[in-house]
Amino acid sequence: MGSMVSAYFLADHGKIKEKTRIFAFCFVGLALFSLIVNITQHYNFAAMGENLTKRIRERMLSKILTFEIGWFDQDENSSGAVCSRLAKDANTVCIYYAHFLIIAQ
């Protein structure tokens, strides 16, 4: 940053334009690099979240299927309630995990 500011104090106008052009290309390059890294990071977070949600739903369903038949006869354990729980709880865990990853950065 110091060399960028010092470029404006050069005596030759041509050198000022040359240095300014170099710094402008550096900033454009950094912006493109940052864009690519951010897109890659967000894509990977989304993929990790989907995989985590899938694993949690599969484990929850496999655990629910081991329960006795009488458990499913209760009103709070109807098929709709179980499906809702599978959808909602797995997403909640995924959201908390994503927030944890973002904060950990």
VMD Tcl script that draws the C-alpha trace (Angstrom):
set ca {
  {0.00 0.00 0.00}
  {2.89 2.33 0.71}
  {4.40 1.82 -2.71}
  {0.99 2.49 -4.24}
  {0.79 5.89 -2.55}
  {4.41 6.67 -3.36}
  {3.69 6.19 -7.07}
  {1.72 9.44 -7.06}
  {4.77 11.40 -5.89}
  {6.92 10.46 -8.88}
  {8.06 13.31 -11.10}
  {7.51 11.61 -14.46}
  {3.86 11.48 -15.58}
  {4.50 8.37 -17.70}
  {5.90 6.47 -14.71}
  {2.86 7.46 -12.64}
  {0.54 6.03 -15.30}
  {2.64 2.85 -15.56}
  {2.71 2.24 -11.80}
  {-0.99 3.05 -11.48}
  {-1.82 0.60 -14.27}
  {0.24 -2.14 -12.58}
  {-1.52 -1.58 -9.25}
  {-4.92 -1.52 -10.95}
  {-4.21 -4.87 -12.61}
  {-3.04 -6.25 -9.25}
  {-6.32 -5.21 -7.64}
  {-8.37 -6.66 -10.49}
  {-6.41 -9.90 -10.19}
  {-7.00 -10.02 -6.44}
  {-10.70 -9.34 -6.98}
  {-11.00 -12.19 -9.49}
  {-9.09 -14.52 -7.18}
  {-11.32 -13.53 -4.28}
  {-14.43 -14.11 -6.40}
  {-13.32 -17.59 -7.40}
  {-12.36 -18.51 -3.83}
  {-15.65 -17.23 -2.42}
  {-17.75 -19.09 -5.00}
  {-15.80 -22.28 -4.32}
  {-16.16 -21.83 -0.58}
  {-19.93 -21.28 -0.73}
  {-20.39 -24.25 -3.07}
  {-18.40 -26.50 -0.74}
  {-20.36 -25.30 2.32}
  {-23.60 -26.08 0.51}
  {-22.37 -29.53 -0.52}
  {-21.17 -30.30 3.00}
  {-24.50 -29.15 4.42}
  {-26.49 -31.35 2.06}
  {-24.31 -34.38 2.80}
  {-24.61 -33.76 6.53}
  {-28.40 -33.41 6.29}
  {-28.64 -36.63 4.29}
  {-26.53 -38.56 6.80}
  {-28.52 -37.26 9.76}
  {-31.85 -38.10 8.11}
  {-30.67 -41.61 7.25}
  {-29.46 -42.24 10.81}
  {-32.64 -40.81 12.32}
  {-34.81 -42.94 10.05}
  {-32.82 -46.09 10.76}
  {-33.15 -45.42 14.49}
  {-36.90 -44.68 14.20}
  {-37.45 -47.92 12.32}
  {-36.05 -49.89 15.28}
  {-38.85 -48.67 17.58}
  {-41.71 -50.92 18.55}
  {-44.98 -50.81 16.61}
  {-46.83 -49.32 19.58}
  {-44.64 -46.23 19.41}
  {-46.11 -45.36 16.00}
  {-49.67 -45.66 17.35}
  {-49.20 -42.62 19.59}
  {-50.59 -39.35 18.22}
  {-47.30 -37.45 18.51}
  {-45.56 -40.21 16.51}
  {-47.86 -40.39 13.50}
  {-46.34 -40.74 10.05}
  {-46.76 -37.02 9.34}
  {-45.11 -36.05 12.62}
  {-42.21 -38.41 12.01}
  {-41.69 -37.06 8.48}
  {-41.85 -33.51 9.78}
  {-39.32 -34.32 12.49}
  {-36.98 -35.91 9.94}
  {-37.15 -32.83 7.73}
  {-36.99 -30.17 10.44}
  {-34.46 -31.60 12.90}
  {-31.88 -32.55 10.28}
  {-32.01 -29.06 8.75}
  {-31.66 -27.48 12.18}
  {-28.50 -29.46 12.86}
  {-27.16 -28.54 9.43}
  {-27.85 -24.83 9.98}
  {-26.12 -24.83 13.37}
  {-23.16 -26.68 11.87}
  {-22.90 -24.16 9.02}
  {-22.97 -21.25 11.50}
  {-20.25 -22.97 13.50}
  {-18.07 -23.30 10.39}
  {-18.59 -19.67 9.44}
  {-17.75 -18.46 12.95}
  {-14.71 -20.74 13.13}
  {-13.17 -19.04 10.11}
}
mol new
graphics top color blue
foreach p $ca { graphics top sphere $p radius 0.5 }
foreach p [lrange $ca 0 end-1] q [lrange $ca 1 end] { graphics top cylinder $p $q radius 0.2 }
display resetview
